[in-house]
Amino acid sequence: MDIATLIGITVGIACLLLGFMLEGGTVAQLVAPSSFIIIFGGTLGATMAGFSLHEVAVVPKALRVIFFHRPIDERALIEQLVSLAEKARREGLLYLENYLKEIESPFLRKGIQLVVDGTEPELVKSIMETELFAMQERHRIAQEIFNQAGGYAPTMGIIGTVMGLIHVLSHLSSPEALGPAIAMAFTATLYGVSSANLIFYPIAARLKNLSAKEELAHRIMLEGLLALQAGNNPILIRERLTAFLSPRYRKQAAAEEGEEAYEAS
């Protein structure tokens, strides 16, 4: 479970509350059920209005992905592709069919199946890039939902504040109640701006980050598949795919290969 997002949101909210309390405020002053309903209910309704029910249904899955996704080990993925290339070079492409069940990634498994079936390289590339595009579109919808929610929430906060001020101005006959009533009206703006910048936008950014990492892994798989199908040397395939890694991971990979070579000698 990756709780970085949860920790970040919690720290952000806690710091806001702490700063407010250091100024002499209390948490009870920020509790406004009516503002909560206006902001979150209004934001939910406005966001849903821009998407289909099928698209909105991806939100729970997207939240699960944020907290329970398994990090992709690009280096292990490269080694898996190099291992498959070695087997194909030694036994032939058809022999890879025996390893399909051992491949966890549906994307890579489909690609290997296409290669084993003798599909032309250009067609393999076209099919897999279509798969990649479809994945990007699915991820984009989830990101867009939270981005839209982040855009609507502050506006709903302003609407909630205006509604609260309308209520205040209708009771000018009670001056002693004006201060607390105005303060309560502004909690709507606080809820709207805070939820956008501490919840909706961070979640959208996290989804975008995870999508970019998954896209990188799929790009590595696609390049490895095409190189494998072309019969490239496994050593050259490793070098080609290592280019996708960050400089830090490249140095680690080079250092480990050096150690292995030293131990073998």
TIRO-486103 format. One record per atom (N, C-alpha, C, O): x, y, z. Coordinates in steps of 0.02 Angstrom, whole numbers, padded with zeros to 5 digits, always signed. Last residue first. Example, Ala and Ser with C-alpha at 12.3 -4.5 7.8 and 13.67 -1.06 7.14 Angstrom:
<sites>
+00642-00112+00354
+00684-00053+00357
+00645+00002+00394
+00670+00057+00402
+00660-00284+00390
+00615-00225+00390
+00660-00165+00390
+00712-00166+00423
</sites>
This chain:
<sites>
+01725-00691-00670
+01796-00701-00687
+01834-00731-00629
+01894-00744-00634
+01608-00675-00602
+01612-00730-00651
+01684-00744-00669
+01703-00801-00683
+01633-00561-00527
+01623-00624-00492
+01631-00683-00540
+01658-00735-00521
+01639-00468-00632
+01698-00478-00590
+01694-00545-00554
+01743-00583-00549
+01511-00472-00682
+01566-00490-00725
+01628-00507-00686
+01666-00552-00703
+01442-00424-00570
+01429-00492-00594
+01486-00517-00639
+01507-00574-00634
+01493-00295-00564
+01505-00340-00508
+01495-00413-00530
+01533-00458-00512
+01444-00242-00683
+01516-00246-00672
+01534-00294-00617
+01583-00331-00622
+01308-00248-00660
+01336-00289-00714
+01411-00296-00707
+01439-00349-00722
+01302-00154-00557
+01285-00223-00543
+01312-00270-00597
+01335-00325-00582
+01338-00037-00627
+01378-00060-00570
+01365-00133-00555
+01412-00171-00541
+01234-00027-00719
+01303-00036-00743
+01348-00063-00688
+01390-00106-00700
+01127-00007-00632
+01128-00066-00675
+01198-00080-00700
+01220-00138-00702
+01165+00116-00575
+01157+00057-00533
+01160-00007-00574
+01192-00055-00553
+01164+00197-00689
+01226+00187-00652
+01222+00125-00608
+01270+00087-00604
+01028+00190-00720
+01078+00165-00768
+01144+00151-00733
+01176+00101-00746
+00971+00252-00612
+00960+00180-00620
+01008+00151-00671
+01027+00092-00666
+01016+00383-00638
+01033+00350-00574
+01026+00275-00581
+01069+00237-00558
+00961+00416-00764
+01034+00409-00756
+01053+00372-00692
+01101+00333-00692
+00815+00311-00792
+00846+00374-00771
+00921+00363-00762
+00942+00306-00752
+00787+00210-00940
+00796+00220-00868
+00826+00288-00854
+00859+00318-00896
+00791+00193-01075
+00728+00219-01047
+00736+00236-00973
+00695+00274-00946
+00910+00131-01102
+00905+00203-01118
+00841+00234-01090
+00838+00295-01081
+00889-00001-01084
+00916+00036-01027
+00913+00111-01039
+00913+00150-00991
+00855-00045-01210
+00801-00033-01163
+00825+00007-01102
+00786+00043-01071
+00982-00056-01271
+00929-00015-01302
+00875+00003-01251
+00852+00060-01250
+01047-00147-01189
+01074-00079-01197
+01020-00032-01225
+01015+00026-01203
+00965-00259-01210
+00973-00230-01143
+00997-00158-01147
+00971-00114-01113
+00988-00279-01346
+00920-00263-01323
+00923-00231-01253
+00888-00183-01240
+01121-00314-01346
+01102-00251-01377
+01031-00230-01356
+01017-00170-01350
+01107-00438-01283
+01149-00386-01252
+01131-00317-01280
+01126-00268-01243
+01027-00510-01374
+01000-00492-01308
+01041-00437-01273
+01013-00396-01237
+01022-00455-01543
+01063-00485-01490
+01036-00463-01422
+01023-00403-01412
+00865-00468-01628
+00923-00431-01605
+00959-00468-01549
+00929-00507-01512
+00753-00519-01693
+00809-00563-01682
+00872-00528-01659
+00928-00553-01669
+00639-00450-01705
+00688-00439-01758
+00750-00483-01750
+00793-00485-01793
+00576-00484-01588
+00549-00511-01650
+00599-00504-01707
+00603-00547-01752
+00652-00406-01500
+00651-00479-01494
+00629-00511-01559
+00659-00559-01582
+00617-00279-01542
+00687-00300-01547
+00693-00376-01543
+00733-00406-01579
+00481-00281-01512
+00502-00271-01582
+00575-00293-01592
+00592-00322-01643
+00485-00300-01372
+00451-00348-01416
+00476-00343-01488
+00490-00393-01521
+00553-00186-01328
+00582-00252-01318
+00551-00304-01364
+00586-00347-01391
+00461-00087-01362
+00527-00086-01393
+00561-00154-01386
+00593-00178-01433
+00355-00129-01278
+00346-00126-01350
+00413-00127-01386
+00422-00163-01435
+00410-00118-01149
+00386-00183-01174
+00382-00183-01250
+00403-00231-01282
+00434+00020-01145
+00491-00027-01139
+00471-00095-01167
+00509-00127-01204
+00303+00063-01150
+00349+00081-01204
+00410+00035-01204
+00434+00014-01257
+00257+00015-01029
+00230-00013-01090
+00273+00004-01151
+00279-00035-01197
+00330+00096-00942
+00339+00023-00940
+00313-00009-01004
+00344-00055-01030
+00277+00221-00976
+00348+00207-00987
+00361+00132-00988
+00399+00108-01031
+00146+00204-00932
+00158+00214-01003
+00232+00199-01020
+00247+00169-01071
+00167+00197-00796
+00141+00138-00830
+00153+00143-00905
+00168+00093-00938
+00212+00328-00773
+00256+00271-00758
+00233+00208-00793
+00274+00169-00818
+00099+00400-00810
+00162+00411-00846
+00210+00353-00834
+00245+00331-00880
+00008+00357-00715
-00004+00343-00785
+00060+00349-00825
+00073+00309-00870
+00063+00413-00600
+00059+00340-00606
+00048+00319-00679
+00077+00269-00702
+00044+00549-00631
+00111+00522-00618
+00112+00447-00627
+00158+00420-00659
-00094+00559-00639
-00053+00575-00698
+00017+00546-00691
+00045+00520-00739
-00128+00529-00508
-00150+00485-00562
-00109+00496-00626
-00092+00449-00661
-00072+00641-00446
-00047+00574-00430
-00066+00524-00484
-00026+00482-00504
-00149+00744-00498
-00077+00743-00511
-00048+00674-00498
-00004+00651-00535
-00274+00710-00444
-00265+00711-00517
-00192+00708-00535
-00173+00673-00582
-00243+00727-00309
-00262+00661-00333
-00253+00657-00409
-00229+00607-00435
-00217+00867-00305
-00164+00818-00289
-00180+00747-00314
-00135+00712-00336
-00347+00917-00344
-00289+00926-00387
-00232+00878-00369
-00201+00851-00415
-00428+00868-00231
-00442+00853-00301
-00381+00860-00346
-00365+00813-00384
-00357+00908-00105
-00386+00842-00120
-00389+00829-00195
-00356+00783-00220
-00304+01034-00094
-00278+00982-00049
-00304+00912-00065
-00276+00863-00041
-00368+01116-00184
-00295+01116-00183
-00264+01064-00138
-00205+01050-00142
-00506+01089-00165
-00477+01089-00232
-00402+01079-00229
-00374+01038-00266
-00524+01104-00029
-00536+01038-00059
-00505+01034-00128
-00481+00981-00148
-00494+01242-00014
-00453+01190+00018
-00462+01122-00014
-00413+01087-00026
-00595+01307-00086
-00525+01316-00105
-00481+01260-00076
-00437+01235-00111
-00711+01258-00016
-00703+01251-00088
-00630+01255-00110
-00607+01213-00148
-00691+01289+00120
-00701+01219+00099
-00686+01210+00025
-00653+01162+00004
-00684+01430+00109
-00628+01391+00136
-00633+01318+00114
-00583+01289+00092
-00812+01460+00063
-00754+01475+00021
-00693+01435+00043
-00656+01409+00002
-00881+01416+00178
-00895+01385+00113
-00837+01398+00065
-00815+01352+00030
-00845+01499+00278
-00819+01430+00281
-00831+01395+00214
-00794+01348+00197
-00913+01616+00263
-00849+01611+00230
-00817+01542+00236
-00767+01528+00203
-01024+01597+00344
-01033+01601+00272
-00967+01591+00235
-00966+01561+00182
-00970+01605+00471
-00994+01540+00448
-01003+01540+00372
-00991+01489+00339
-00945+01742+00475
-00889+01695+00480
-00910+01626+00454
-00872+01594+00418
-01075+01789+00471
-01030+01804+00415
-00971+01756+00415
-00950+01732+00362
-01120+01740+00595
-01154+01719+00534
-01109+01732+00473
-01106+01690+00428
-01039+01804+00691
-01036+01730+00683
-01067+01707+00617
-01043+01659+00586
-01083+01942+00658
-01014+01918+00656
-01009+01843+00646
-00977+01821+00598
-01225+01949+00678
-01196+01959+00612
-01125+01930+00607
-01109+01896+00558
-01284+01946+00799
-01275+01881+00766
-01240+01887+00699
-01225+01837+00667
-01300+02075+00839
-01254+02033+00878
-01241+01966+00845
-01192+01933+00862
-01400+02127+00756
-01329+02144+00744
-01281+02098+00780
-01226+02085+00756
-01535+02084+00691
-01499+02055+00749
-01425+02067+00739
-01389+02022+00717
-01583+02136+00576
-01615+02160+00638
-01581+02132+00700
-01596+02154+00755
-01531+02073+00470
-01494+02131+00495
-01524+02158+00560
-01493+02199+00594
-01559+01956+00398
-01570+01958+00471
-01530+02015+00502
-01499+02007+00554
-01524+01956+00269
-01597+01952+00282
-01613+01955+00357
-01671+01956+00377
-01389+01948+00273
-01419+02013+00259
-01494+02014+00270
-01524+02067+00279
-01372+01810+00294
-01352+01858+00345
-01388+01925+00335
-01414+01954+00382
-01418+01755+00173
-01453+01738+00236
-01437+01789+00291
-01480+01808+00329
-01322+01809+00091
-01393+01825+00079
-01433+01811+00142
-01476+01851+00162
-01211+01745+00142
-01217+01817+00151
-01288+01841+00139
-01312+01887+00172
-01235+01614+00097
-01232+01628+00168
-01240+01702+00183
-01274+01720+00232
-01228+01632-00040
-01291+01609-00010
-01293+01624+00065
-01344+01644+00092
-01094+01669-00047
-01145+01717-00067
-01213+01697-00038
-01250+01740-00014
-01036+01547-00007
-01025+01608+00033
-01078+01660+00017
-01105+01692+00062
-01076+01461-00110
-01097+01448-00041
-01090+01509+00003
-01133+01523+00045
-01009+01520-00217
-01082+01517-00218
-01108+01506-00147
-01156+01539-00126
-00878+01497-00175
-00902+01566-00182
-00978+01568-00182
-01009+01611-00150
-00878+01358-00181
-00864+01392-00118
-00889+01464-00119
-00918+01488-00071
-00897+01335-00314
-00951+01315-00268
-00942+01348-00201
-00990+01365-00167
-00771+01378-00352
-00830+01415-00375
-00890+01398-00331
-00929+01442-00313
-00689+01279-00296
-00685+01349-00272
-00745+01391-00293
-00767+01434-00255
-00742+01161-00370
-00747+01169-00297
-00740+01241-00273
-00782+01264-00234
-00714+01158-00508
-00781+01177-00486
-00783+01194-00411
-00821+01238-00391
-00580+01117-00517
-00601+01181-00545
-00668+01205-00520
-00678+01265-00510
-00582+00993-00456
-00540+01045-00428
-00556+01114-00455
-00548+01164-00420
-00663+00927-00547
-00688+00937-00479
-00648+00992-00444
-00675+01033-00407
-00576+00924-00655
-00638+00962-00661
-00666+00977-00591
-00691+01032-00578
-00478+00839-00602
-00460+00908-00622
-00522+00952-00627
-00521+01010-00605
-00552+00723-00587
-00528+00757-00527
-00505+00828-00543
-00512+00873-00501
-00579+00696-00723
-00634+00701-00675
-00611+00740-00613
-00646+00784-00590
-00452+00684-00780
-00494+00742-00798
-00552+00751-00749
-00571+00808-00735
-00408+00562-00729
-00372+00624-00712
-00417+00685-00724
-00419+00731-00683
-00500+00477-00792
-00497+00480-00719
-00463+00545-00696
-00486+00578-00649
-00466+00502-00927
-00534+00516-00902
-00534+00523-00827
-00564+00569-00800
-00335+00456-00937
-00349+00527-00946
-00417+00546-00918
-00426+00599-00889
-00346+00318-00928
-00314+00355-00873
-00331+00429-00877
-00340+00461-00825
-00407+00293-01051
-00440+00273-00989
-00412+00312-00930
-00449+00335-00887
-00307+00342-01137
-00373+00373-01136
-00411+00356-01072
-00443+00399-01043
-00203+00252-01113
-00194+00323-01098
-00260+00359-01093
-00270+00402-01050
-00261+00134-01163
-00244+00139-01092
-00236+00213-01071
-00261+00233-01018
-00268+00167-01298
-00330+00153-01261
-00318+00159-01186
-00360+00185-01149
-00131+00175-01328
-00174+00235-01334
-00238+00226-01294
-00261+00272-01260
-00095+00041-01310
-00065+00093-01268
-00107+00157-01269
-00117+00188-01218
-00167-00019-01413
-00178-00039-01343
-00153+00015-01295
-00186+00032-01246
-00102+00043-01519
-00174+00055-01509
-00193+00037-01438
-00232+00073-01406
+00023-00012-01505
+00016+00060-01495
-00057+00080-01486
-00073+00127-01449
-00008-00144-01537
+00014-00128-01469
+00010-00054-01455
-00004-00034-01398
-00043-00132-01673
-00091-00159-01625
-00072-00138-01554
-00115-00118-01515
+00077-00080-01729
+00014-00044-01735
-00036-00066-01683
-00069-00025-01651
+00171-00181-01700
+00180-00114-01674
+00115-00074-01675
+00100-00039-01627
+00113-00285-01774
+00123-00292-01702
+00129-00223-01670
+00097-00209-01620
+00125-00231-01902
+00059-00243-01874
+00062-00251-01799
+00018-00227-01763
+00263-00230-01916
+00226-00167-01920
+00156-00174-01891
+00131-00127-01859
+00294-00370-01904
+00317-00321-01855
+00278-00255-01856
+00262-00228-01803
+00159-00487-01931
+00210-00442-01959
+00229-00388-01908
+00186-00364-01871
+00141-00631-01828
+00115-00567-01852
+00172-00523-01877
+00226-00522-01848
+00166-00757-01776
+00196-00739-01840
+00169-00675-01870
+00174-00664-01931
+00128-00794-01652
+00082-00810-01707
+00108-00789-01776
+00076-00801-01827
+00227-00737-01575
+00227-00810-01584
+00183-00830-01643
+00199-00878-01679
+00184-00604-01579
+00248-00622-01608
+00251-00697-01623
+00274-00718-01676
+00063-00615-01511
+00064-00590-01580
+00128-00610-01615
+00128-00630-01673
+00111-00656-01387
+00066-00700-01424
+00064-00680-01498
+00063-00723-01542
+00182-00544-01348
+00219-00606-01360
+00176-00654-01401
+00202-00689-01445
+00073-00455-01331
+00125-00442-01380
+00164-00504-01398
+00178-00517-01457
+00004-00513-01226
-00029-00507-01291
+00023-00496-01346
+00018-00524-01400
+00100-00500-01126
+00077-00567-01145
+00044-00565-01214
+00054-00609-01256
+00110-00362-01113
+00168-00400-01138
+00147-00469-01162
+00172-00494-01212
-00021-00338-01065
+00005-00304-01123
+00062-00343-01154
+00063-00355-01215
-00032-00413-00947
-00075-00430-01005
-00049-00398-01070
-00055-00428-01123
+00106-00466-00854
+00076-00409-00888
+00033-00431-00947
+00058-00464-00992
+00159-00592-00819
+00106-00562-00779
+00070-00506-00816
+00009-00498-00809
+00204-00739-00890
+00206-00667-00901
+00146-00635-00867
+00089-00649-00884
+00183-00872-00881
+00228-00843-00830
+00231-00767-00836
+00258-00734-00792
+00110-00907-00989
+00076-00908-00924
+00118-00876-00869
+00092-00856-00818
+00207-00903-01092
+00153-00853-01089
+00121-00850-01020
+00105-00795-00996
+00303-00995-01116
+00314-00949-01060
+00259-00898-01051
+00263-00854-01008
+00275-01065-01229
+00278-01103-01167
+00284-01058-01105
+00273-01081-01049
+00293-00974-01329
+00224-00989-01310
+00222-01027-01244
+00173-01023-01207
+00425-00972-01363
+00403-00925-01312
+00331-00937-01289
+00311-00914-01236
+00444-01054-01470
+00456-01083-01404
+00432-01037-01348
+00419-01060-01292
+00433-00974-01581
+00376-01017-01563
+00383-01045-01493
+00333-01060-01460
+00562-00918-01594
+00506-00878-01569
+00447-00921-01546
+00414-00904-01497
+00699-01020-01531
+00652-00998-01583
+00593-00961-01553
+00576-00972-01495
+00797-01052-01440
+00747-01103-01455
+00701-01085-01513
+00669-01128-01542
+00885-00941-01437
+00911-01009-01429
+00862-01062-01454
+00882-01110-01486
+00808-00830-01455
+00869-00837-01496
+00894-00909-01495
+00922-00934-01544
+00713-00847-01357
+00692-00846-01427
+00752-00858-01473
+00746-00891-01524
+00794-00838-01243
+00758-00901-01257
+00737-00904-01330
+00742-00957-01362
+00836-00706-01256
+00886-00760-01255
+00854-00827-01271
+00882-00868-01308
+00715-00640-01246
+00753-00634-01308
+00806-00690-01312
+00818-00718-01366
+00681-00668-01115
+00639-00694-01169
+00675-00692-01236
+00668-00738-01277
+00783-00595-01052
+00779-00667-01043
+00737-00700-01097
+00755-00753-01123
+00748-00467-01090
+00813-00494-01113
+00813-00570-01107
+00838-00605-01150
+00627-00456-01021
+00627-00452-01094
+00693-00481-01123
+00692-00515-01174
+00675-00463-00890
+00626-00512-00914
+00626-00514-00990
+00624-00568-01021
+00755-00350-00884
+00786-00415-00877
+00740-00471-00902
+00763-00520-00931
+00654-00252-00894
+00705-00258-00946
+00739-00326-00944
+00751-00357-00996
+00588-00276-00773
+00553-00284-00836
+00602-00293-00894
+00593-00335-00938
+00684-00240-00682
+00663-00310-00684
+00626-00325-00749
+00633-00379-00777
+00688-00103-00713
+00747-00144-00723
+00730-00218-00725
+00758-00255-00766
+00560-00058-00678
+00581-00057-00748
+00642-00101-00762
+00647-00132-00814
+00442-00108-00581
+00515-00112-00579
+00540-00115-00651
+00540-00169-00681
+00305-00018-00529
+00334-00055-00585
+00410-00051-00581
+00438+00003-00578
+00213-00041-00377
+00263-00003-00417
+00294-00048-00471
+00306-00107-00460
+00045-00077-00374
+00111-00107-00364
+00162-00069-00407
+00154-00067-00468
-00082+00018-00290
-00046-00002-00350
+00021-00033-00331
+00050-00018-00279
-00159+00065-00186
-00142-00006-00186
-00105-00029-00249
-00098-00089-00260
-00187+00201-00198
-00162+00175-00134
-00136+00103-00138
-00094+00084-00097
-00223+00222-00332
-00178+00268-00298
-00146+00237-00236
-00086+00244-00224
-00315+00121-00357
-00250+00119-00391
-00200+00163-00355
-00142+00145-00348
-00424+00166-00286
-00390+00104-00264
-00321+00100-00295
-00274+00078-00262
-00456+00276-00364
-00434+00287-00295
-00399+00225-00267
-00351+00230-00230
-00497+00211-00481
-00439+00257-00482
-00412+00269-00412
-00351+00272-00402
-00611+00145-00435
-00553+00106-00458
-00490+00149-00459
-00436+00126-00440
-00695+00256-00409
-00674+00211-00355
-00613+00169-00374
-00568+00159-00332
-00701+00311-00546
-00671+00347-00490
-00651+00301-00433
-00594+00306-00409
-00769+00250-00646
-00698+00232-00640
-00666+00264-00579
-00610+00246-00560
-00896+00302-00654
-00888+00239-00617
-00815+00218-00609
-00800+00174-00569
-00890+00405-00741
-00887+00421-00670
-00874+00358-00628
-00845+00362-00574
-00908+00333-00860
-00844+00365-00847
-00836+00382-00773
-00782+00374-00745
-01040+00291-00847
-00987+00241-00858
-00918+00270-00841
-00876+00236-00813
-01107+00410-00843
-01105+00369-00782
-01050+00316-00787
-01019+00299-00737
-01009+00540-00925
-01060+00487-00924
-01054+00447-00859
-01002+00449-00826
-00984+00711-00873
-00960+00644-00892
-01019+00595-00892
-01071+00608-00862
-01034+00829-00825
-00989+00832-00882
-00964+00765-00906
-00927+00762-00955
-01107+00800-00713
-01143+00826-00771
-01100+00827-00834
-01126+00826-00889
-01013+00768-00617
-01049+00714-00649
-01085+00737-00712
-01093+00698-00759
-00977+00899-00579
-00928+00855-00611
-00963+00799-00648
-00944+00783-00705
-01093+00947-00521
-01066+00982-00579
-01017+00937-00617
-01015+00937-00678
-01108+00854-00413
-01159+00861-00465
-01132+00893-00528
-01145+00869-00583
-00989+00877-00339
-01005+00811-00365
-01055+00815-00423
-01046+00784-00475
-01006+01011-00306
-00949+00991-00347
-00961+00923-00378
-00945+00912-00437
-01122+01004-00226
-01122+01043-00287
-01066+01023-00334
-01076+01019-00394
-01073+00923-00121
-01130+00902-00161
-01133+00938-00227
-01145+00907-00279
-00967+01001-00075
-00953+00934-00101
-01012+00907-00142
-01001+00872-00191
-01034+01127-00048
-00971+01121-00085
-00964+01052-00116
-00957+01046-00177
-01154+01099+00022
-01155+01142-00037
-01093+01130-00080
-01098+01122-00141
-01110+01018+00128
-01159+00992+00080
-01157+01032+00015
-01158+01004-00039
-01024+01107+00193
-00999+01043+00169
-01045+01015+00115
-01022+00992+00063
-01111+01207+00232
-01058+01222+00183
-01031+01158+00152
-01016+01156+00092
-01186+01135+00326
-01219+01163+00267
-01168+01179+00213
-01181+01167+00154
-01091+01101+00426
-01123+01049+00384
-01155+01076+00321
-01153+01044+00268
-00951+01163+00475
-01012+01192+00446
-01044+01141+00400
-01027+01137+00341
-00821+01195+00576
-00870+01142+00561
-00935+01175+00538
-00969+01209+00576
-00739+01292+00618
-00734+01275+00548
-00785+01221+00527
-00790+01204+00468
-00754+01302+00753
-00774+01360+00713
-00775+01345+00638
-00807+01379+00599
-00697+01186+00800
-00770+01191+00800
-00794+01249+00757
-00849+01246+00729
-00563+01215+00802
-00587+01172+00748
-00663+01177+00743
-00691+01173+00688
-00530+01389+00836
-00544+01320+00858
-00572+01281+00799
-00602+01309+00753
-00400+01517+00841
-00462+01486+00817
-00471+01416+00845
-00425+01388+00875
-00279+01572+00872
-00332+01576+00922
-00398+01545+00900
-00447+01547+00938
-00179+01549+00787
-00206+01617+00786
-00264+01625+00835
-00295+01679+00838
-00163+01415+00801
-00111+01458+00830
-00133+01531+00831
-00108+01570+00872
-00270+01369+00725
-00275+01364+00798
-00222+01407+00832
-00234+01432+00887
-00221+01391+00596
-00283+01424+00618
-00288+01425+00694
-00307+01475+00724
-00110+01305+00595
-00101+01377+00586
-00161+01416+00610
-00154+01469+00641
-00178+01183+00609
-00131+01205+00660
-00120+01280+00656
-00120+01315+00707
-00252+01176+00490
-00287+01179+00555
-00242+01205+00610
-00263+01244+00653
-00146+01171+00398
-00195+01225+00395
-00232+01233+00462
-00241+01288+00486
-00084+01053+00440
-00047+01117+00444
-00095+01176+00440
-00085+01226+00475
-00183+00958+00410
-00161+00967+00479
-00125+01034+00488
-00136+01068+00538
-00189+00966+00270
-00248+00986+00310
-00227+01000+00382
-00251+01049+00412
-00058+00920+00239
-00082+00984+00216
-00140+01009+00258
-00141+01067+00279
-00056+00792+00298
-00009+00843+00321
-00034+00912+00301
-00031+00959+00341
-00155+00729+00219
-00163+00735+00292
-00119+00790+00320
-00141+00831+00361
-00098+00733+00092
-00162+00767+00104
-00172+00779+00179
-00194+00833+00199
+00019+00655+00116
+00023+00723+00092
-00041+00763+00106
-00038+00819+00130
-00035+00532+00156
+00007+00570+00203
+00010+00643+00182
+00003+00688+00223
-00100+00495+00038
-00139+00504+00099
-00100+00545+00150
-00128+00589+00183
+00011+00484-00048
-00043+00533-00062
-00083+00548+00001
-00098+00606+00015
+00083+00380+00015
+00113+00446+00006
+00060+00500-00006
+00064+00554+00022
+00050+00250+00036
+00010+00300+00072
+00039+00370+00065
+00023+00415+00103
+00032+00107-00047
+00070+00169-00052
+00028+00225-00022
-00023+00245-00050
+00043-00060+00000
+00000+00000+00000
+00044+00062+00000
+00088+00069+00042
</sites>
